[in-house]
Amino acid sequence: MYYASGTYEAFAHPKKPKDVDEKSAYIIGTGLAGLSAAFYLVRDGQMKGEHIHLLEKLDLAGGSCDGRKDLNKGFYMRGGREMDNHFEIMWDMFRDVPSIEIPGISVLDEYYWLNKEDPNYSLCRATVNRGQDAHTDKQFKLDKESALALSHLFMTPEKDLEDKKISDVLPESFWNTNFWLYWQTMFAFQKWSSALEMKRYLCRYVHHIDGLPDFSALRFTKYNQYESMILPLVKYLEAHHVQIEYGMDVKNVILETRGNKKIARQIIYVKEGKECSIDLIEKDLVFITNGCCTDTSCYGDQNHAPNLNHVKNGRGESWDLWKNIASQAEHGEYGRPEVFCSDIEATNWMSATVATSNEEIIEKIMNICKRDPRIGKITTGGIVTIKDSVDHWYMSWTINRQPQFKAQDKNTVLIWLYGLHTDVKGNYVQREMRNCTGQEICQEWLYHIGIEESHIQDLAQNACHTTTCFMPYINAFFQPRKNSDRPKIVVDGAVNFAFIGQFAETPRDTIFTTEYSIRTGMESVYTLLDIDRGVPEVWGSQYDVRELLKASYYAIDKKMLSQVKLSLKEREMLKVLLKRVKGTDIELLLKESGLIE
């Protein structure tokens, strides 16, 4: 497997891999990683669909992209997915997955047209004083010390950031900047999150620094990700006769080391209460989803808080599977799951989905986001962060294009909200978020959007329907780590197995994205089948001087270098630099970026 860029290889079709007709594949998990692995086995590996078996414990494919409607409790959305135009692998796949909305076009076509006609941007990024615009005004408000520390983090080698927290490398003043407000609430980072992962995000999305304050960098699907992404992909696989087997609770994959070779020999699973196994030969390929950020999710509804009695550090079926596999390693080559799943207090947050058609509430929403959510277009343009809740639940909320579900009533608006702090009391509701019913979480939100206090309880009970989800491991992949704590997609010596998903390691890309999951699916298939076509590399904006200069301009709030507070020595150095580049392309680039006149 090798990386490529440009259109030369992107548009080429690889030759059929040697002996592929004699091979079979077993894919553990039907999240985006597993489904994309199946896609690449079919399209580029040209494996017969009948030879591909997706093993799923639940009765629904999609993994964490499982937005759904419970007939008794209402709509559930555990989270949303933010996508960008340089998700190279994602678009490589979806250009060949037919739309189930519009005949004759692809999911990529559908998505591209939608976001061209209805581009994303926010008109209010944060609120204060119960629904008033906080006027962050696209400003980052980085002080000099914080700006320099971010620049240093950008350039620090990953090996020097292993096991370090963000708070180890950024100054105290950074936490009060708008940059951190945007960053933390958009990506769900915490002060104790991995400095290594933050560096990757900075490098990966440096070309979108200008779009960070108003979300103009983002693009969204028409419906929830299950209906817009998972269903078309499942239908594509089914049309190619891929076998999706539900109720398959995989407990272990037995791996044998023989000299320099590592071989998957058996899959052990439980189905209908009975332990069974699948014996494997070297021509049987196994793709293992190790770890899951939504493992052990606990659901609540309008009148019940989620039951957290079974939430324990390290507990969860995906973690148990990974631990069973990791215990077979001789030198830690299958990763260290305990790094990610051993501190629930550091890795949890909670989301809720509010359904309402109440005019009083919708009026308050429109006062904030300046758009009517019922016209089927972008509404908030991304999350609206409630600054007054920073020391409480730290709540943000969003309204994507409506309807978010095809089964949704046209007059109903779905609001998704989440809180980063679940162990402290709210501003209005004097209980910890994790212990609250849907009604109570809705009350807190209604309070912050400016509903009269005398109306809050009645509206939360009678005009809204709220479901909730507590996710113990949702931030697990942000735990400080070493590169070796996640296994390579294909470990050294592996003959017929690979790791896929958010806890497999591939260079330069960022976890907690759809792109990362799909990339691991593609890279695993290309490696095990030795497909002779380049895998698109991670977009290289971190190496593009134009993007770096533009990012610098926006990071200092669109000031020219002459307007920045500099010491006398720094000003003299700047004069010398500008004199030396005068009349060169560097001067032109500085002018184009806005840094000089």
C-alpha positions as CSV (number, residue, x, y, z in Angstrom):
1,M,0.0,0.0,0.0
2,Y,1.3,3.4,-0.9
3,Y,0.0,7.0,-0.9
4,A,-0.6,9.1,-4.0
5,S,-2.0,12.6,-4.8
6,G,-3.5,14.3,-7.8
7,T,-6.0,12.9,-10.3
8,Y,-3.7,10.5,-12.2
9,E,-4.2,7.6,-9.8
10,A,-7.5,8.9,-8.4
11,F,-9.3,8.2,-11.6
12,A,-7.6,4.9,-12.5
13,H,-9.1,1.5,-12.0
14,P,-6.7,-1.1,-10.5
15,K,-6.2,-4.5,-12.0
16,K,-7.9,-7.5,-10.3
17,P,-5.7,-8.7,-7.4
18,K,-4.1,-12.1,-7.7
19,D,-6.1,-15.0,-6.4
20,V,-8.9,-12.8,-5.1
21,D,-11.5,-15.2,-6.3
22,E,-10.1,-17.8,-3.8
23,K,-10.3,-15.4,-0.9
24,S,-13.1,-14.6,1.6
25,A,-13.4,-11.7,4.1
26,Y,-14.9,-11.4,7.6
27,I,-15.5,-7.9,8.8
28,I,-16.2,-7.3,12.5
29,G,-18.5,-4.3,12.9
30,T,-20.7,-2.4,10.5
31,G,-19.7,1.1,11.3
32,L,-18.3,3.3,8.6
33,A,-14.9,1.5,8.8
34,G,-16.4,-1.9,8.3
35,L,-18.8,-0.9,5.6
36,S,-16.0,1.0,3.7
37,A,-13.7,-2.0,3.9
38,A,-16.5,-4.1,2.3
39,F,-17.0,-1.4,-0.4
40,Y,-13.2,-1.4,-1.3
41,L,-13.2,-5.2,-1.3
42,V,-16.0,-5.1,-3.9
43,R,-15.0,-2.1,-6.0
44,D,-11.2,-2.2,-6.1
45,G,-10.5,-5.6,-4.7
46,Q,-13.1,-7.1,-7.1
47,M,-13.9,-9.8,-4.5
48,K,-17.2,-11.6,-5.0
49,G,-19.9,-10.2,-2.7
50,E,-20.9,-13.7,-1.6
51,H,-17.4,-14.1,-0.1
52,I,-17.7,-11.0,2.1
53,H,-19.3,-11.4,5.5
54,L,-20.0,-8.4,7.8
55,L,-20.5,-9.5,11.4
56,E,-22.7,-7.2,13.5
57,K,-23.9,-7.7,17.0
58,L,-26.9,-5.3,16.7
59,D,-29.9,-5.5,14.3
60,L,-28.9,-2.3,12.6
61,A,-25.8,-1.3,10.6
62,G,-24.0,2.0,11.1
63,G,-22.1,1.8,14.3
64,S,-22.0,5.3,15.8
65,C,-23.8,6.8,12.8
66,D,-27.1,5.3,14.0
67,G,-29.6,8.2,14.2
68,R,-33.0,6.5,14.6
69,K,-36.6,6.9,15.7
70,D,-37.8,4.9,18.6
71,L,-41.6,4.4,18.2
72,N,-42.2,4.8,21.9
73,K,-39.5,7.3,23.1
74,G,-38.9,9.5,20.1
75,F,-35.8,10.5,17.9
76,Y,-32.3,9.8,19.0
77,M,-29.2,11.4,17.6
78,R,-26.0,10.5,19.6
79,G,-24.0,13.0,17.6
80,G,-23.5,14.8,14.3
81,R,-20.7,14.6,11.7
82,E,-18.9,17.6,10.4
83,M,-17.3,17.1,6.9
84,D,-15.0,19.1,4.7
85,N,-14.1,19.2,1.0
86,H,-10.8,17.5,1.6
87,F,-12.0,14.2,2.9
88,E,-10.3,12.5,0.0
89,I,-11.1,8.9,0.9
90,M,-14.7,9.6,1.7
91,W,-15.4,11.2,-1.6
92,D,-13.4,8.5,-3.5
93,M,-16.0,6.0,-2.1
94,F,-19.2,8.0,-2.3
95,R,-18.6,9.0,-5.9
96,D,-19.5,5.4,-6.7
97,V,-22.3,4.8,-4.2
98,P,-25.7,5.5,-5.8
99,S,-28.0,8.1,-4.2
100,I,-31.2,6.6,-2.8
101,E,-32.8,10.1,-3.1
102,I,-32.2,11.0,-6.8
103,P,-32.0,8.3,-9.4
104,G,-28.9,8.2,-11.7
105,I,-26.5,10.2,-9.5
106,S,-24.0,9.4,-6.7
107,V,-24.1,10.2,-3.0
108,L,-21.2,12.6,-3.7
109,D,-23.2,14.4,-6.5
110,E,-26.2,14.8,-4.2
111,Y,-24.0,16.1,-1.4
112,Y,-22.1,18.4,-3.7
113,W,-25.2,20.0,-5.2
114,L,-26.8,20.4,-1.8
115,N,-23.9,22.2,-0.2
116,K,-23.3,24.4,-3.3
117,E,-26.9,25.6,-3.3
118,D,-27.1,25.9,0.5
119,P,-23.6,26.7,1.8
120,N,-22.9,26.4,5.4
121,Y,-22.1,29.3,7.7
122,S,-23.2,30.5,11.2
123,L,-24.7,33.8,12.0
124,C,-24.3,33.4,15.8
125,R,-21.5,31.2,17.2
126,A,-22.1,31.8,20.9
127,T,-24.6,33.4,23.2
128,V,-24.6,35.1,26.6
129,N,-27.3,36.4,29.0
130,R,-29.9,33.9,28.0
131,G,-29.9,34.1,24.2
132,Q,-28.0,37.3,23.4
133,D,-25.3,37.2,20.8
134,A,-21.9,36.9,22.5
135,H,-20.3,38.8,19.6
136,T,-17.3,36.6,19.1
137,D,-17.4,38.3,15.7
138,K,-15.1,35.8,14.0
139,Q,-12.2,37.0,16.3
140,F,-9.8,34.5,17.8
141,K,-8.5,36.9,20.5
142,L,-5.2,35.1,20.8
143,D,-2.6,36.8,23.0
144,K,1.0,36.7,21.9
145,E,2.0,33.9,24.2
146,S,-0.9,31.7,23.1
147,A,-0.2,32.4,19.4
148,L,3.4,31.5,19.8
149,A,2.6,28.3,21.7
150,L,0.1,27.2,19.0
151,S,2.8,27.8,16.4
152,H,5.3,25.8,18.4
153,L,2.8,23.0,18.8
154,F,2.2,23.0,15.0
155,M,5.9,22.4,14.4
156,T,6.7,20.0,17.3
157,P,7.3,16.4,16.2
158,E,4.7,13.9,17.3
159,K,7.2,11.8,19.2
160,D,7.8,14.8,21.5
161,L,4.1,15.0,22.3
162,E,3.5,11.4,23.3
163,D,1.6,11.1,26.6
164,K,1.3,14.9,26.9
165,K,-1.9,16.8,27.6
166,I,-2.9,20.0,25.8
167,S,-2.5,21.8,29.2
168,D,1.2,20.7,29.2
169,V,2.0,22.7,26.0
170,L,-0.3,25.7,26.0
171,P,-0.3,28.6,28.5
172,E,-3.0,29.5,31.0
173,S,-4.0,32.5,29.0
174,F,-5.0,30.3,26.1
175,W,-8.1,29.0,27.9
176,N,-9.7,32.4,27.8
177,T,-9.4,32.9,24.1
178,N,-12.1,32.6,21.5
179,F,-9.9,30.2,19.7
180,W,-10.2,27.7,22.5
181,L,-13.9,28.3,22.8
182,Y,-14.3,27.5,19.1
183,W,-11.9,24.6,19.2
184,Q,-13.1,22.9,22.3
185,T,-16.8,23.0,21.5
186,M,-16.4,22.2,17.8
187,F,-14.2,19.1,18.3
188,A,-15.0,18.3,22.0
189,F,-11.4,18.6,23.2
190,Q,-10.7,19.1,26.9
191,K,-7.7,20.6,28.6
192,W,-6.6,17.1,29.5
193,S,-6.9,15.8,25.9
194,S,-3.9,14.6,23.9
195,A,-1.5,17.3,22.7
196,L,-0.5,14.9,19.9
197,E,-4.1,14.8,18.6
198,M,-4.4,18.6,18.8
199,K,-1.3,18.9,16.7
200,R,-2.8,16.6,14.1
201,Y,-5.9,18.7,14.0
202,L,-4.0,21.9,13.6
203,C,-1.9,20.4,10.8
204,R,-4.8,18.6,9.1
205,Y,-7.2,21.6,9.0
206,V,-4.8,24.6,8.8
207,H,-6.5,25.5,5.5
208,H,-9.8,26.0,7.4
209,I,-8.6,28.3,10.2
210,D,-10.5,31.2,8.5
211,G,-13.7,29.1,8.6
212,L,-13.4,28.0,12.2
213,P,-15.3,30.9,13.8
214,D,-18.4,30.7,11.6
215,F,-18.3,27.1,10.3
216,S,-18.0,28.2,6.7
217,A,-15.4,25.4,6.3
218,L,-18.0,22.7,7.0
219,R,-20.5,20.8,4.9
220,F,-23.4,18.6,6.1
221,T,-25.6,15.9,4.7
222,K,-29.3,16.4,4.0
223,Y,-30.6,14.0,6.7
224,N,-29.0,12.4,9.7
225,Q,-25.8,10.4,8.8
226,Y,-27.6,7.0,9.0
227,E,-30.1,7.9,6.3
228,S,-27.7,10.0,4.2
229,M,-24.6,7.9,4.4
230,I,-25.1,4.4,5.9
231,L,-28.3,3.4,4.1
232,P,-27.0,4.1,0.6
233,L,-23.8,2.3,1.4
234,V,-25.7,-0.7,2.8
235,K,-27.9,-0.8,-0.3
236,Y,-24.8,-0.7,-2.5
237,L,-23.3,-3.7,-0.7
238,E,-26.5,-5.7,-0.7
239,A,-26.8,-5.1,-4.5
240,H,-23.4,-6.7,-4.8
241,H,-24.5,-9.7,-2.7
242,V,-22.4,-8.8,0.4
243,Q,-23.6,-10.8,3.4
244,I,-24.5,-8.7,6.5
245,E,-25.1,-11.1,9.4
246,Y,-26.7,-9.5,12.5
247,G,-26.8,-10.8,16.0
248,M,-23.1,-11.8,15.8
249,D,-21.4,-10.8,19.0
250,V,-17.7,-11.4,18.3
251,K,-15.7,-12.1,21.5
252,N,-12.2,-12.8,20.2
253,V,-10.0,-13.4,17.1
254,I,-7.4,-16.1,17.7
255,L,-4.0,-15.0,16.3
256,E,-1.1,-17.3,15.7
257,T,2.5,-16.2,15.5
258,R,4.7,-18.5,13.4
259,G,8.2,-17.1,12.9
260,N,7.8,-13.7,11.3
261,K,4.2,-14.3,10.2
262,K,1.1,-13.5,12.2
263,I,-2.1,-15.3,11.1
264,A,-5.7,-15.1,12.1
265,R,-6.9,-18.6,12.8
266,Q,-10.3,-18.4,14.4
267,I,-13.2,-16.0,15.1
268,I,-15.1,-16.7,18.3
269,Y,-18.6,-15.3,18.6
270,V,-21.9,-15.7,20.5
271,K,-25.2,-15.9,18.6
272,E,-28.5,-16.5,20.3
273,G,-26.8,-17.2,23.5
274,K,-24.5,-19.9,22.0
275,E,-20.8,-19.7,21.6
276,C,-19.6,-20.6,18.1
277,S,-16.5,-20.2,16.0
278,I,-15.3,-19.7,12.4
279,D,-12.1,-21.5,11.5
280,L,-9.8,-19.5,9.2
281,I,-7.1,-20.2,6.7
282,E,-4.6,-17.8,5.3
283,K,-6.8,-16.9,2.4
284,D,-9.5,-15.7,4.8
285,L,-9.1,-12.0,5.5
286,V,-10.3,-10.6,8.8
287,F,-11.0,-6.9,9.5
288,I,-11.3,-6.0,13.2
289,T,-13.0,-2.9,14.5
290,N,-11.1,-2.5,17.8
291,G,-12.8,-0.2,20.3
292,C,-15.8,2.0,19.9
293,C,-16.4,5.5,21.1
294,T,-20.2,4.9,21.7
295,D,-19.7,1.6,23.5
296,T,-21.9,1.3,26.6
297,S,-24.1,4.3,25.6
298,C,-26.8,4.8,28.2
299,Y,-30.2,6.2,27.0
300,G,-32.7,8.3,28.8
301,D,-36.1,9.7,27.7
302,Q,-38.6,12.5,28.5
303,N,-39.2,11.2,32.0
304,H,-36.2,9.1,32.9
305,A,-32.5,9.8,33.3
306,P,-30.1,7.3,31.7
307,N,-29.3,4.3,34.0
308,L,-25.6,4.4,34.7
309,N,-25.4,1.4,37.0
310,H,-23.5,-0.7,34.5
311,V,-21.0,2.0,33.6
312,K,-17.5,1.0,34.9
313,N,-14.0,1.9,33.8
314,G,-12.8,-0.5,31.0
315,R,-16.2,-2.2,30.6
316,G,-17.7,-2.6,27.2
317,E,-17.9,-5.3,24.5
318,S,-15.7,-3.5,22.0
319,W,-13.0,-3.0,24.7
320,D,-13.3,-6.6,25.8
321,L,-12.7,-7.8,22.2
322,W,-9.7,-5.5,21.9
323,K,-8.3,-6.6,25.2
324,N,-8.6,-10.3,24.3
325,I,-6.7,-9.6,21.1
326,A,-4.1,-7.4,22.7
327,S,-3.4,-10.1,25.3
328,Q,-2.0,-12.3,22.5
329,A,0.7,-9.8,21.5
330,E,4.3,-10.5,22.1
331,H,5.5,-6.9,22.1
332,G,2.4,-4.8,22.4
333,E,1.9,-4.7,18.6
334,Y,-1.9,-5.0,19.0
335,G,-2.2,-1.8,21.0
336,R,-3.1,-0.9,24.5
337,P,-6.8,-0.5,25.0
338,E,-6.5,0.4,28.6
339,V,-5.0,3.7,27.6
340,F,-8.3,4.8,26.1
341,C,-11.0,3.1,28.3
342,S,-9.7,3.4,31.9
343,D,-10.9,6.9,32.8
344,I,-14.6,7.4,32.2
345,E,-14.6,10.7,34.1
346,A,-12.2,12.1,31.5
347,T,-13.9,10.6,28.4
348,N,-17.6,11.1,28.8
349,W,-20.1,13.6,27.7
350,M,-23.8,13.6,27.1
351,S,-26.1,14.6,24.2
352,A,-29.9,15.1,23.9
353,T,-32.4,15.4,21.0
354,V,-35.3,17.9,21.5
355,A,-38.3,17.7,19.2
356,T,-40.7,20.7,19.2
357,S,-43.1,22.6,17.0
358,N,-43.9,25.3,19.6
359,E,-44.0,28.8,18.1
360,E,-42.7,30.5,21.2
361,I,-39.6,28.3,21.2
362,I,-39.0,28.5,17.5
363,E,-39.2,32.3,17.7
364,K,-36.4,32.3,20.3
365,I,-34.4,30.0,18.0
366,M,-34.9,32.4,15.1
367,N,-33.8,35.4,17.3
368,I,-30.5,33.7,17.8
369,C,-29.7,32.0,14.5
370,K,-31.5,34.6,12.3
371,R,-33.1,31.8,10.2
372,D,-36.3,29.9,10.2
373,P,-35.5,26.2,10.8
374,R,-38.7,25.0,8.9
375,I,-37.6,26.1,5.4
376,G,-35.3,23.1,4.9
377,K,-32.0,25.0,4.7
378,I,-29.0,25.5,6.9
379,T,-30.2,26.9,10.3
380,T,-27.6,27.4,12.9
381,G,-24.8,26.4,10.6
382,G,-23.1,24.5,13.4
383,I,-23.2,24.5,17.1
384,V,-24.2,27.6,19.2
385,T,-22.2,27.6,22.4
386,I,-23.7,28.9,25.6
387,K,-20.9,30.9,27.2
388,D,-22.8,31.3,30.5
389,S,-22.7,27.5,30.9
390,V,-18.9,27.2,30.6
391,D,-18.5,26.6,34.3
392,H,-21.7,24.4,34.4
393,W,-22.8,21.9,31.8
394,Y,-20.8,23.7,29.0
395,M,-23.7,23.3,26.7
396,S,-23.8,23.8,22.9
397,W,-26.7,23.1,20.5
398,T,-27.4,22.9,16.8
399,I,-30.2,22.6,14.3
400,N,-29.2,21.0,11.0
401,R,-31.3,21.0,7.9
402,Q,-34.9,20.0,8.6
403,P,-36.3,17.5,8.4
404,Q,-33.4,15.5,9.8
405,F,-35.3,12.2,9.4
406,K,-37.5,11.3,6.5
407,A,-40.1,10.1,9.1
408,Q,-40.1,13.5,10.8
409,D,-43.3,15.6,10.8
410,K,-42.8,18.7,8.6
411,N,-43.8,21.0,11.4
412,T,-41.4,19.5,13.9
413,V,-37.9,20.8,14.5
414,L,-35.2,18.6,16.0
415,I,-32.5,20.3,18.1
416,W,-29.4,18.4,19.0
417,L,-27.5,19.5,22.1
418,Y,-24.6,18.3,24.1
419,G,-22.8,19.1,27.4
420,L,-19.1,18.6,28.0
421,H,-19.5,18.6,31.8
422,T,-21.9,16.0,33.1
423,D,-20.8,15.9,36.7
424,V,-21.7,19.5,37.7
425,K,-25.1,21.3,38.2
426,G,-26.6,23.4,35.5
427,N,-27.3,27.2,35.6
428,Y,-31.1,26.6,35.9
429,V,-31.4,22.9,36.7
430,Q,-29.7,22.3,40.0
431,R,-28.7,18.7,39.1
432,E,-25.8,17.1,37.4
433,M,-26.5,16.6,33.7
434,R,-26.0,12.9,33.8
435,N,-28.7,12.5,36.4
436,C,-31.3,14.5,34.5
437,T,-34.4,13.4,32.6
438,G,-35.0,14.6,29.1
439,Q,-37.4,17.2,30.5
440,E,-34.8,18.6,32.8
441,I,-32.2,18.9,30.1
442,C,-34.7,20.6,27.9
443,Q,-35.5,23.1,30.7
444,E,-31.8,24.1,30.9
445,W,-31.7,24.6,27.2
446,L,-34.9,26.7,27.2
447,Y,-33.5,28.8,30.0
448,H,-30.4,29.6,27.9
449,I,-32.3,30.5,24.7
450,G,-34.3,33.1,26.7
451,I,-37.7,31.5,27.4
452,E,-39.5,33.2,30.3
453,E,-38.8,31.3,33.4
454,S,-42.5,31.0,34.2
455,H,-43.0,29.1,31.0
456,I,-40.0,26.8,31.1
457,Q,-41.3,23.8,32.9
458,D,-44.6,23.7,31.1
459,L,-42.9,24.0,27.7
460,A,-40.4,21.3,28.5
461,Q,-43.1,19.0,29.6
462,N,-45.9,19.7,27.1
463,A,-44.3,21.3,24.0
464,C,-41.1,19.4,23.7
465,H,-40.1,15.7,23.6
466,T,-36.5,15.1,24.7
467,T,-34.4,11.9,24.5
468,T,-30.9,11.7,26.0
469,C,-27.7,9.7,25.7
470,F,-24.8,9.4,28.2
471,M,-21.6,8.2,26.4
472,P,-18.8,7.0,28.7
473,Y,-16.2,6.7,26.0
474,I,-17.1,9.3,23.5
475,N,-13.8,11.1,23.9
476,A,-11.7,8.0,24.5
477,F,-9.6,8.5,21.4
478,F,-8.5,12.0,22.7
479,Q,-6.7,10.4,25.7
480,P,-3.0,11.3,25.9
481,R,-1.2,8.4,24.2
482,K,1.9,7.1,22.4
483,N,1.7,6.3,18.7
484,S,2.2,2.6,19.6
485,D,-0.9,2.6,21.8
486,R,-3.1,2.2,18.7
487,P,-2.2,-0.8,16.5
488,K,-1.1,-0.2,12.9
489,I,-3.9,-1.0,10.4
490,V,-1.8,-4.0,9.3
491,V,0.8,-4.8,12.0
492,D,4.2,-6.0,10.9
493,G,4.1,-9.6,9.8
494,A,0.3,-9.8,9.6
495,V,-0.8,-12.1,6.7
496,N,-4.6,-12.0,6.8
497,F,-5.9,-9.5,9.3
498,A,-6.1,-5.8,9.9
499,F,-7.4,-3.3,12.4
500,I,-9.9,-0.7,11.3
501,G,-11.8,2.3,12.8
502,Q,-11.0,5.1,15.2
503,F,-8.5,3.1,17.3
504,A,-6.3,1.9,14.5
505,E,-3.3,4.0,13.6
506,T,-2.7,5.7,10.3
507,P,-0.3,8.7,9.9
508,R,-1.4,12.4,9.7
509,D,-5.2,11.9,9.7
510,T,-7.5,12.9,12.6
511,I,-9.7,10.7,14.6
512,F,-13.4,11.6,15.4
513,T,-14.1,12.0,11.7
514,T,-15.9,10.0,9.1
515,E,-12.8,10.3,6.9
516,Y,-10.6,8.5,9.4
517,S,-12.9,5.5,9.6
518,I,-13.2,5.2,5.9
519,R,-9.5,5.7,5.4
520,T,-8.7,2.7,7.6
521,G,-11.2,0.6,5.6
522,M,-9.5,1.6,2.3
523,E,-5.9,1.2,3.6
524,S,-6.6,-2.2,5.2
525,V,-8.1,-3.6,2.0
526,Y,-5.3,-2.2,-0.2
527,T,-2.7,-3.6,2.0
528,L,-4.1,-7.2,2.5
529,L,-5.0,-7.5,-1.2
530,D,-1.9,-5.7,-2.5
531,I,-4.0,-3.5,-4.7
532,D,-1.9,-1.6,-7.2
533,R,-3.3,1.9,-7.0
534,G,-2.3,4.7,-4.7
535,V,-4.4,5.6,-1.6
536,P,-5.1,9.3,-1.6
537,E,-2.8,11.0,0.9
538,V,-4.1,13.2,3.7
539,W,-4.6,16.7,2.1
540,G,-1.2,18.5,2.4
541,S,-2.3,22.0,3.5
542,Q,0.3,21.9,6.3
543,Y,3.0,22.0,3.6
544,D,1.4,24.8,1.5
545,V,3.0,28.1,2.3
546,R,-0.1,29.9,0.9
547,E,-2.3,28.2,3.5
548,L,0.2,28.8,6.3
549,L,0.3,32.5,5.6
550,K,-3.4,32.8,5.3
551,A,-3.9,30.9,8.5
552,S,-1.4,33.3,10.2
553,Y,-3.4,36.3,9.0
554,Y,-6.7,35.0,10.3
555,A,-5.1,33.7,13.6
556,I,-4.1,37.3,14.4
557,D,-7.6,38.5,13.6
558,K,-6.9,39.8,10.1
559,K,-4.2,42.2,11.1
560,M,-1.2,43.2,9.0
561,L,2.2,42.4,10.5
562,S,2.7,46.1,11.0
563,Q,-0.3,46.2,13.3
564,V,0.8,43.4,15.6
565,K,2.3,44.3,19.0
566,L,6.0,43.5,18.6
567,S,9.1,44.2,20.7
568,L,11.7,46.7,19.3
569,K,14.0,43.8,18.4
570,E,11.1,41.9,16.6
571,R,10.2,45.0,14.6
572,E,13.8,45.4,13.5
573,M,13.9,41.8,12.4
574,L,10.6,42.2,10.5
575,K,12.1,45.2,8.6
576,V,15.1,43.2,7.6
577,L,12.9,40.3,6.4
578,L,10.6,42.5,4.4
579,K,13.6,44.3,2.8
580,R,15.1,41.0,1.7
581,V,11.9,39.6,0.2
582,K,11.0,42.8,-1.6
583,G,10.4,42.1,-5.3
584,T,10.2,38.4,-4.8
585,D,7.3,35.9,-4.9
586,I,7.5,35.8,-1.1
587,E,6.5,39.4,-1.0
588,L,3.6,38.6,-3.4
589,L,2.5,35.8,-1.2
590,L,2.6,38.0,1.9
591,K,0.5,40.6,0.2
592,E,-2.0,38.0,-1.1
593,S,-2.4,36.7,2.5
594,G,-3.1,40.1,3.9
595,L,-0.1,40.2,6.1
596,I,1.5,43.2,4.3
597,E,0.1,46.0,2.1
